[in-house]
Amino acid sequence: MRSPFPPSVIVAGAGIVGASVAYFLATRGIRAELFDEDAPASQATGAADGAVSVGSKRPGPMMSAALAGLSLYRKLAHDGVFADLFKPRSTFIVAVSDTECDVLEAHCAALSGAGVQVTKLDRAMVAGRFSALSPEVKLAAEVHDDGHAIGYQLVHRLLTAAGATVRRHEKIERILVSGDGRSVRGVATASGDHLADAVVIAAGSGSARLLGLTDVLIPRKGQLLITERAPALNAGMPGSLMSGRYLLTKGSQKTGKPGPARGLALVIDPLRTGQFLIGGTREDHGDRRTNDIDAISQILTDAVVLVPQLANVRLLRTFAGVRTAVIDGMPIVGRIGDVENLFVATGFEGDGICLGPITGESIAALICGDTPSLDLGPFTPSRFHNLRIVE
């Protein structure tokens, strides 16, 4: 869709994806207005671990998207938009059993085959490269050139740079459709109708209600922990630490079996504050906003097994959040059917921080009638035939 004048765009959702759409539209001279049921970065973006990583990706569309996402983060950091927010670092994936070693060996081969720089570390090399790790670690893989960024800081920076208007605590009730059904006119909220030249649905789980995707989008809970500051131990960890079991809970390896209702894995993230963020779970059941003692106890036990010195670090707080997943494991991004000015970008589960900016850039390109640099074919909304505008 092209216009001789900068069109107006309404974006449903002010998380990392919605904020990225607003920023890249602004670079094209297009004004965006964001609507959020709560506040910017108040949902999955604010509860994310901040990984900007290809380390857990299986070769294919998600890895290609993650590589493009990482490249864009580096560019935005160089250009100043993400200056001091994006922290380049390695991801270390470790194995403590023969089964995990087999999984990790296969994963390293897959990553290397996709052009990702990976260094395998045997027991002796681990001791020299990552001294805080337990001697129980049999094999480790260093995935180079990954990174980290904090979601709410990214959103604030993007919205500020875009000069976008954010309507907080304003829920979109429905999408306004033209008489012939071939375009949308805007959205309706409790405060009235709001008109725009294009609408983008980037509302996480809220997208299901607007687009008839309640059987496609899945709310998936995650529990995370934050420790006190431990500067010496933190400084001795050269990157994020991921257990080999994480690859299985996230589906990075094909097993032929459905995942458990609760997947317990482990990621230990040394934050720049000197603290550690430790997670986590992937759960399809239970209270979405609360922690439980069984999960927290298991996460802490597993963390101390891998990094014994964490036993001397106090736990400050725990929190839980909900990610929006898709039943086939890939996000939904693109134009919706034959509706010329309605777009969707949702269902990123734990990859929203990594893929948010590259998705925002891609949606902005589509709105302006250009071809995105990222191949959106695998993520097309048309793969779900029940997708529709709910009036």
Phi, psi and omega in degrees: 000123179242153179215144177292343178241150179302119180285164174262145183228134172257133178243124175272111180112127181242042171271199184296324181289310180299319179295323178292320176302313181299318182295312184287334171293319180299324179294343178258008178080022183251132181276134177240142175239124184256138176244132179223137180297334181236263181209165180305135176060025185274349182251236186300323181300319181285342181254011185279159179277350174085012183288130171244089199216146169255357189304324183260005185275143172273140179308138184141202185302320183291322177292319178300318179294320180295321177296318177295322178297316178298317179299320179291322175302315180297319179296314181294326176293317179296321182283350177104344182295317178253019178303132180069002176257324181266123182248107177293143179190169175269159169247131180252120176256128187238151179234136181241000179225165179297322179296315179295324177299318179297316179297317183292321177301314180295320181293321178299318179297320180293316179297313181298320179297336179268004178091010179275135180282117182228137176240122177275138182238121175280183186304317181291319181292326178300317181300325180278327185271330187217075190296338182285347183287150178292147174294351177288345178290122183268327184209144176222155175232127175264115176266111187280157169068025169279190180196182182212144175204148182268126190303310185293331177290320177298315181299315178301316182295315182294315181293323178295314180296326181281338186064032185279149174273132178242121175267100181283152176054037179233105183276131174282120182277321180197164178265135180273123185251144177290166183302323182272357178075006184266355178207168175245153182256346183151212182222160176246134175230180179298336181274355179129191179273141178233120186263149179201165180277342178205154179230136177241126178261106180227048190257023179057229182295336177294343178294331183299317182295322184281335187239012178065038185246030183295336177268358183251320180267134186240126172285123184236115185282148172223140178249136184227160182230148175234132180261174170289174177286135175220076191303319183294313179294318179301315182294337180274003178251108187283005179180183177287145183247129183230131177285151177300333180295335179300325181300324180283319182291332180269354178083022180285344175238138180280126180244344183079003181234147176292150179288160179290160178299327173235119174259125178253120178229198181207127169228131177242117188245113176284109183279158182291347177283351186094355178271179174233136169258125184235131178211175357187199181231161172227107191233137178254021182206173173089174178295123189289340189248003185240159175262160175228150189295326181297314181293315182297318180298318181292319178299315180295319179299314180296322180296317181291329176299318182278322180232088187304328182292345176295343177297339181262006182251130182282145173276126181268314182202162174233154176206163180226153177212170182242126174262152177258116180253165177244146187300335179261006173084004179232148181293168177249114185220127174146189177282145182268109175050227182266007179280115193290338187228031176237128186229156179225146175210098185205170174082038184272352183047241183273009185250011183297319180296314181295316189262353183304305182297316181293329176291316178300318177297320181292317180295320177300320178296316179299316181301325182270007177079015180260165177271121180297152176290333178269133177289111182267001182309312182294343184255009188302137176298335185293349178289348176247108187287342181273002179292131181203164174278123179271116182259000000 
